[in-house]
Amino acid sequence: MLTLFDYLPSQNAYKVRLLLSHLGLPYRTEMVSIFEGAGQRPEYLAINPTGAVPALRLDDGRVLAESNAILTYLASGTPYLPAEPFAAAKVQQWLSFEQDYVLHIAALRHWAMTGKLARRPAALVAMRRAGGLRALQILERELAARPFIAGQDYSIADMALFAYTHRADEAGLPLHAFAQVSAWIERVRAQPGFLDQHHPYAVDPHSGRELP
Ligand SMILES: N[C@@H](CCC(=O)N[C@@H](CS)C(=O)NCC(=O)O)C(=O)O
């Protein structure tokens, strides 16, 4: 059976849980207490060299890290990742966008929800905020033109973007100001097998610590 190395408040891990839910694939979970340093132990670094979640162990023992690589692997041969090369590359385009631009929302949200925002330099917070707003503005423009980010069909690019974008309010970014993004969030929520699940950082008493 597949093993997902997970940390419940992680939206990067939620992306993988969401796809597994759409696919109806059974899996077992191993929790990694990232704020207690469990990700930095040699046995976990052998699974993911960065020490982060998520990571996935296959039935045959092979391991894969990076949320979007895991999505790409699991979605291969399914309706969530087109086989046609250009359409597949479009999905990769938006997976890269997610890692480069939406990460600002993820960082701000982490700091805001774990009491770390006040400890961060104002210039860094302003840079993250500008980056997060820019990501939302780009998505707003693009989603005015088509129902899903990479085309007419729901794909892993939508799953990856949904994970942090739909929680932008928790990063202090006003989702209500982005009508197209808000409508797309509802289209994602309406997909068969959608996983309606959220775990706040408050479930982890260690989440106020800095990551090791
Ligand atoms: N680019 C990675 C980012 C993963 C990531 O930053 N995971 C966070 C939780 S959301 C984590 O495990 N952080 C602990 C650490 O970096 O040591 C991915 O998409 O999987």
The ligand as a Tripos MOL2 file, in Angstrom:
@<TRIPOS>MOLECULE
LIG
   20    19     1     0     0
SMALL
NO_CHARGES

@<TRIPOS>ATOM
      1 N1          8.3660   22.3910   -2.4500 N.3       1 LIG1
      2 C1          7.9250   21.4870   -1.4230 C.3       1 LIG1
      3 C2          7.6510   22.2900   -0.1670 C.3       1 LIG1
      4 C3          7.2940   21.3800    1.0020 C.3       1 LIG1
      5 C4          7.2180   22.1490    2.3050 C.2       1 LIG1
      6 O1          7.6880   23.2830    2.4340 O.2       1 LIG1
      7 N2          6.6420   21.4730    3.2990 N.am      1 LIG1
      8 C5          6.5490   22.0650    4.6150 C.3       1 LIG1
      9 C6          5.1730   21.8550    5.1910 C.3       1 LIG1
     10 S1          3.9670   22.7130    4.2260 S.3       1 LIG1
     11 C7          7.5590   21.3520    5.5050 C.2       1 LIG1
     12 O2          7.5370   20.1490    5.6130 O.2       1 LIG1
     13 N3          8.4620   22.1060    6.1280 N.am      1 LIG1
     14 C8          9.4430   21.5680    6.9870 C.3       1 LIG1
     15 C9         10.8190   21.8170    6.5110 C.2       1 LIG1
     16 O3         10.9950   22.4360    5.4500 O.co2     1 LIG1
     17 O4         11.7560   21.3850    7.1930 O.co2     1 LIG1
     18 C10         6.6850   20.7230   -1.8750 C.2       1 LIG1
     19 O5          5.9280   21.2650   -2.6890 O.co2     1 LIG1
     20 O6          6.5000   19.5710   -1.4490 O.co2     1 LIG1
@<TRIPOS>BOND
     1     1     2 1
     2     2     3 1
     3     2    18 1
     4     3     4 1
     5     4     5 1
     6     5     6 2
     7     5     7 1
     8     7     8 1
     9     8     9 1
    10     8    11 1
    11     9    10 1
    12    11    12 2
    13    11    13 1
    14    13    14 1
    15    14    15 1
    16    15    16 2
    17    15    17 1
    18    18    19 2
    19    18    20 1
@<TRIPOS>SUBSTRUCTURE
     1 LIG1         1 GROUP 0 **** ****
